[in-house]
Amino acid sequence: MVGRSAELERLDAILAGLGRSELPEVVDIVGEPGIGKSRLLDEVCARARRAGFTVLRGRATEYEQQVPFHLFTDAFADADPGAQAAPAFAEVHSALYGIRQAPGDGSVESSAARFGLHRAIAAFLTQLGERGLVLALDDVHWADPASRELVDHLIRHPARGRVLLVVARRIRQTPTSLTAALTRGADSGAVLHLPLEPLSEQESVLALAPDIAEDQAKRLHAASEGNPLYLLALGHAHRTGASLPGLTPDTHPDATDFRYAADVPGGLAALLLDELGTLTGSQRRLMEAVAALGDHASFALLAVVSELSVRDVEQETTALVARDLLRAGPGGRWMLRHPLVRALVYEGTAPGRRAEFHRRAARELARRGAPATERAHHVARSLTDWDAQAAEVLTEAAARFASSAPAIAGQLLDVVLIHMPDTPDRFAQRGELVLARARALGVSGNLRESRDLLHSLIETAGKDHPELRTRAVAQCAVMERHLGHSPEATALLRRELSRDPGPSPAQAVSLRLALGMSALLTASYPQARADVAQAVAVARADDDPTGEAAALALAALGEAYEGETEAAAGFADSAAALADALTDPGLAGLCEALVWLAWAETLLERYADAERHITRGLGIARRTGQLHVLPHLLTSRAFVHLTTCRLPSALEAAEEAESIARAAGSDDLLGFTLAIKTLVLLLARPLGDGSALATGEEATAAAGRSRGWWSSLAWCMLGHATFVSGDPHRAQEAITTAGGGPELPLLQPSIRPGQLDTLAAAALTAGDVAAAERWAAQATHEADRLGLDGQRAAALRAQATLAEHHGETDKAVRLLDAAAQEYVRCGQTLWEAYSLLRAAPLVQRTGQGARAAAMWHRAHRIAVGGGARLLVDLAELIRPQVMAETPELPAQLAELTARELEVAELVAQGLSNQDIAARLHLSRRTVETHLSSIYRKASVPSRAALAGLMTRVGLGAGA
């Protein structure tokens, strides 16, 4: 390959070491049109195949940007029969094509939600990667929005195993979001950025123009600026005696009647199109038809579109293949030899004839029964004036794309709105389309454009269309909230509620719920407490159980946030009773009710109830395409799984939430999801790993320094990450920034004790004992007011840290032991393990070696079983202190799980099965099951024998 030896050497090294963590998993080939990106991609694929890799090759096209996932359907068409027979391939294939062939009612039940599809494709690539896989994607700058979003996902969450993603693109035409994703990947080392520079004169002339006189070859190289495609075209023109625009004085480079594709110099375009000058009329028409049809360029459809007979199409394609203008593509379809040639032919086709090609294609596809989604691309490109039937096709396709490819849905609706007559009799229809387009724009991340559309609709709807206006206000408030404009959202909602006549009861409930949520995000829930109560009353009076459940759930979350535990628990009980009695379809209209209820239960430390409602909410949201709900449910799941020490699933949920937040384009939402991910990474990654700190930095950058809930949470999580990384001063600064001062007056009351615990520890590390004492005392006061076990445990841990600093080892042990028991009661397994690890070295100092070892073993088992790598490393760090002069646990006890060892200890303390069940929040039958397992593993015949064994090893009642 000419002039690309250095690039190939780097690519060979990556292929040889594929799967090693230190090597990039994505290669980003960038350069000008014709510089050799596709040729390099060809060579990489050829070398990978020779090395035994599976290779999938896909190419985006300029004229299929309204066809969702076109880039990947093209790539997966290359899968070999063995891969196509795999169940995973069938799932991915049906999902990709199901998006374009969904049922006519627009439901998403038969087509995967786009983020579920992302995960399914990553899993399929992982499966293929067992024997090595290269996924090569060309011209990604032209990829449809859904494909770009999937590429972004694969950059941030690469398939596991020996899988290499190689993308080729034009740097100037790549959308900003994809450029940003590749840049972030390059910064982290996951992406190798490979820019292709122009070829040198020597390389170009020797390889591409060896038969041309040296002087003339140098002139051609200078004119080509080192671009191999341009040099080949100029060399071809020279050999055939054609005039060379730009090299001869009598020819102007732009002397042509054609419109040229972007980035192709006029003179070069003339040269490329010069080959078409000798074609017959039917051959030229066939070339234009192939350029317009793209993936649909089969013999039969070409005959219809070009108005030639099938026999003539066969004859002319044979002639065009002989001239290397046409090439056979996959599936019996035809394609022009290069994307640049297609672009030039398409742009050079008279606009009227080009629109007619698309119109005939759309009619023929409709005659064959193709769904609206398959026809929409051609309908959109053929629409030159208002056509009600064409608008119906585009509207139907947009409805089907709404959940899987919302950006394309927005584009199709825009085409309809541009051509729809703006007359009074169509205002209501136009308004519905504007609402749908605004929703699609919002979901796909164009929040400001969505907000602007809704502002316009609100003003034009006025008094004549109150229902449409109210719906637009409710939707606009969501956009304002996501843009960080909660005050504007609140003002908009209050103005709508004050109108006379007012909204319907159902709309009033919706508006007041939006008010309550805006207030919650701005940490001003007390100001909206009356509005939420009014929503409860209106929904109840209107016999609207869904609205009532939602309002009660929001009240529970608001009160839980404020630390009003008793009130929050009452509202949560009522909301859960109503929600649990509703069917899934009954809850689908207000799926956010389950978000609010799950988060309220999470803050109330009711993790089993929260998980039940999270799981149900995720199922409803995925089935009904309510993607805006998913990040909130997923962050709640991540937090619950973190707290209960299930770190792998917590990280999976946090990463999915992050993916959706990035696609939504909301900085506030991204900051919130990254805040939760920061805490998960902190516990899931090894001691010294910097990913949590980097994620915390990005979270605070996204959330900013606003006084809202999400922003303060992001700063708190950054504080935890900086403390663990060894910077106590910055940790204090971050958490006090979140709280608006040293006493944290602006911080969420329901989590203050936990943040104060970190502040106290950071202050002691920094040598400020007085500050640590103040923060520990405040933690105790706050925890007593809350009455929550987990927050009380955090306060106990803060006091234990102080006691240890003052040399009061016995007191520190008692406090940490009490903290561990509080964590057991509320089910916070992760923090129980952390407290035990904190206590174990201190217990060893008091001479209770066996008990210290038992604490260490229990914490270690919890950490290993839950994937809490930070705690595992901490356990290994303190092992020498804990195990000094202490034998390992006897073999009889070493096989017990953490829970079994805990039950055995309580037996040794003389507790009955019923007492143990109450202490551990288990059923009596579960305790009996644990005891049976303990007797078997420990080889003891009875309860008394077990108690004796525990006492002998120092774990009994007198230890």
Sequence and secondary structure as in RCSB ss.txt:
>XXXX:A:sequence
MVGRSAELERLDAILAGLGRSELPEVVDIVGEPGIGKSRLLDEVCARARRAGFTVLRGRATEYEQQVPFHLFTDA
FADADPGAQAAPAFAEVHSALYGIRQAPGDGSVESSAARFGLHRAIAAFLTQLGERGLVLALDDVHWADPASREL
VDHLIRHPARGRVLLVVARRIRQTPTSLTAALTRGADSGAVLHLPLEPLSEQESVLALAPDIAEDQAKRLHAASE
GNPLYLLALGHAHRTGASLPGLTPDTHPDATDFRYAADVPGGLAALLLDELGTLTGSQRRLMEAVAALGDHASFA
LLAVVSELSVRDVEQETTALVARDLLRAGPGGRWMLRHPLVRALVYEGTAPGRRAEFHRRAARELARRGAPATER
AHHVARSLTDWDAQAAEVLTEAAARFASSAPAIAGQLLDVVLIHMPDTPDRFAQRGELVLARARALGVSGNLRES
RDLLHSLIETAGKDHPELRTRAVAQCAVMERHLGHSPEATALLRRELSRDPGPSPAQAVSLRLALGMSALLTASY
PQARADVAQAVAVARADDDPTGEAAALALAALGEAYEGETEAAAGFADSAAALADALTDPGLAGLCEALVWLAWA
ETLLERYADAERHITRGLGIARRTGQLHVLPHLLTSRAFVHLTTCRLPSALEAAEEAESIARAAGSDDLLGFTLA
IKTLVLLLARPLGDGSALATGEEATAAAGRSRGWWSSLAWCMLGHATFVSGDPHRAQEAITTAGGGPELPLLQPS
IRPGQLDTLAAAALTAGDVAAAERWAAQATHEADRLGLDGQRAAALRAQATLAEHHGETDKAVRLLDAAAQEYVR
CGQTLWEAYSLLRAAPLVQRTGQGARAAAMWHRAHRIAVGGGARLLVDLAELIRPQVMAETPELPAQLAELTARE
LEVAELVAQGLSNQDIAARLHLSRRTVETHLSSIYRKASVPSRAALAGLMTRVGLGAGA
>XXXX:A:secstr
 TT HHHHHHHHHHHHTTT TTS SEEEEE STTSSHHHHHHHHHHHHHHTT EEEEEE  TT TTSTTHHHHHH
HTT  HHHHTSHHHHHHHHHHHHHHS  TT  STTS  HHHHHHHHHHHHHHHGGG EEEEEE GGG  HHHHHH
HHHHHHS  SSSEEEEEEE TTTS HHHHHHHHHHHHHTSEEEEE     HHHHHHHH TTS HHHHHHHHHHHT
T HHHHHHHHHHHHHT   BTTBTT  TT  SS   TT  HHHHHHHHHGGGGS HHHHHHHHHHHHHGGG  HH
HHHHHHT  HHHHHHHHHHHHHTTSEEE GGG EEESSHHHHHHHHHHS HHHHHHHHHHHHHHHHHTT  HHHH
HHHHHHH  S  HHHHHHHHHHHHHHTTT HHHHHHHHHHHHHHS   GGGHHHHHHHHHHHHHHHHHTT HHHH
HHHHHHHHHHHTTT HHHHHHHHHHHHHHHHHTT HHHHHHHHHHHHTSSS   HHHHHHHHHHHHHHHHHTT H
HHHHHHHHHHHHHHHHTT HHHHHHHHHHHHHHHHHHT HHHHHHHHHHHHHHHHHS HHHHHTTTHHHHHHHHH
HHHTT HHHHHHHHHHHHHHHHHHT TTTHHHHHHHHHHHHHHTT HHHHHHHHHHHHHHHHHHT HHHHHHHHH
HHHHHHHHHS TT  HHHHHHHHHHHHHTT SSHHHHHHHHHHHHHHHHTT HHHHHHHHHHHHTSTT TTS GG
GHHHHHHHHHHHHHHTT HHHHHHHHHHHHHHHHHHT HHHHHHHHHHHHHHHHHTT HHHHHHHHHHHHHHHHH
HT HHHHHHHHHHHHHHHHHTT HHHHHHHHHHHHHHHHHHT HHHHHHHHHHHHHHHTT     HHHHT  HHH
HHHHHHHHTT  HHHHHHHHT  HHHHHHHHHHHHHHHT  SHHHHHHHHHHTT STT 
